[in-house]
Amino acid sequence: MAYSGSCFCGAVELQASGEPEAMGYCHCRSCRSWSGGPVNAFSLWKPETVHVTKGAEHIATFTKTPISDRKYCTKCGGHLMTNHPTLGLTDVFAATLPTLAFVPGVHVNYAETVLPMKDGLPKLKDFPKEFGGSGDMMAE
């Protein structure tokens, strides 16, 4: 299965193949600020499954921390994805892939939430232990 998407103006197009490693919501301040919303819906992919198919010359990167290389279109400013080199994963924002059936499985960085969500999904205080977090769960 392949999922295609683009930036806001369409100058950059990308494709993710196969199925994501995980999907969920991030509540950290950085993701909220970057996405312009109270929560960021993510889909995590192995980097080799994500390819820019058009407009690579229009992609710029902003790196605030070593864990996140945020990619966006220089023509429209549309956000595309975030490479997480220390995790070996690429987050293609769920909204970037309109045909992907978004099925979230977890909330991360829930200690920072500004939008409490009662959906029965696990709520991690920060990140899973395998990604360098505490792995601590929080109540809804």
Secondary structure, DSSP 8 states (H G I E B T S, - for coil): -EEEEE-SSSSSEEEEES--SEEEEE--HHHHHHHTSSSEEEEEE-GGGEEEEE-GGGEEEEEEETTEEEEEETTT--EEEEEETTTTEEEE-GGG-TTS-----EEESGGG-SS---SS--BBSS--GGGTS---B---
